Amino acid sequence: MPSVRCCGCGMAAEAASGVADEEDIESILPDAVAGTAVTPLRKIAFSSTEKVTETHMTIKTVGIIGAGTMGNGIAQACAVAGIDALMLDVNPVALDKGVATISGSLDRLLKKEKITAEQKAAAMSHIKTTSTMADLAKCDYVIEAATENEGLKIKILKDLDALLPASTIIATNTSSISITQLAAATKRPDRFIGMHFFNPVPMMALVELIRGLATSDATLATAQELAKALGKTPITVKNSPGFVVNRILCPMINEAIFCLQEGLATAEDIDNGMKLGTNQPIGPLALADMIGLDVMIAVMNVFYEGFNDPKYRPAPLLKEMVAAGYLGRKTGRGFYTYA
């Protein structure tokens, strides 16, 4: 099933409100998927697989870097699962907004009687915030979910690596940057992994786990257990631009933009064709608006440069719309207009 923000998808989505997206996606997802938001509150003890050298590992606190759409979504998933979440952002306003988004998301579940008031209170008690990176030193596992900017991520990872205990695993929520390359910015490439969540995190069941060249079996096993503890289904993917889901999804959206550009059909007819003809819950152009057209063009450029293949070139119409500032829902105008 397509994600709501394909790159948020790590590239995502700090610029847009996750609340509207969560409400929108809930209306098109079956209960079996939407229900993944409600995981029994619990503490999780992670046991090793036969390949793991550690015999026992307990994750009590997960640090999350970034309080935007992806960061607060990951924090909510942890909190609902009974795992302490320490959310870091340099902007205190972003932290307040992130906590408010989580509270609002849980309120909607409460209103629909999917959780109780006690469960909401328990989940909120597991969420803490900070603007001081040194506070993350007490975390057992840290997920970087900052803006999809390679230079920024490398700086964050170097700073993080210097303060965390050697045993702490670092994960990145990137949707496009090489895991091996990011791992090389640290002195723990064996304890580094890609952990690509999909937006809205509390509702989307999938997590892509991406191994870098040096990622150990123990690190992968721990990431798998954490994903399952959050009520997600992990799939393991090799390190490659776009990994699996975005590698398939984003070029499909780009081709839909080419179809619109060439006048083959209207945006509405393109979307209806894909919804009714391929049973997709949302059309590719509406999905692009939810992702953000700036995010879309960034991903396609990563593919184009990474594979050196013209089939990944961004559609000229996509370039024009980004240049005009028509980025989709977050700006009120994309392939559709929004009040």
Buried (B, 14 or more C-beta within 10 A) or exposed (E): BBBBBBBBBBBBBBBBBBBBBBBBBBEBBEEEBBBBBBBEBEEBEBEBEEEBEEEEBEBBBBBBBBBBBBBBBBBBBBBBBBBBBBBBBEEEEBBEBBBEBBBEBBEBBBEEEBBEEEBBEBBBEBBBBBEEBEBBEBBBBBBBBBBBBBEEBBEBBEBBBEEBEEEBBBBBBBBBBBBBBBBBBBEBBBBBBBBBBBBBBBBBBBBBBBBBBBBBBBBBBBBBBBBBBBBBEBBEBEBBBBBBBBBEBBBBBBEBBBBBEEEEBEBEEBBEBBBEEEEBBBBBBBBBBBBBBBBBBBBBBBBBEBBEEEEBBBBEBBBEBBEEEBBBBBBEBBBBEEE
